[in-house]
């Protein structure tokens, strides 16, 4: 489960639909990331980390430090 994607999305005040629209994916894709059904592509991961100002490793739950 990519809990940090959901945490960052909620912290930014974005709905699933708003995040999906911002990075050009279907809302079900974002929901799948947040449930842990699958991981973002490398392109989407870069988009998410840029949008949220944190590391890809943090979004993937590989570190607790947002900026590692």
Secondary structure, DSSP 8 states (H G I E B T S, - for coil): --HHHHHHHHHTT--HHHHHHHHT--HHHHHHHHHTSS---HHHHHHHHHHHTS-HHHHTTS-S-TT-
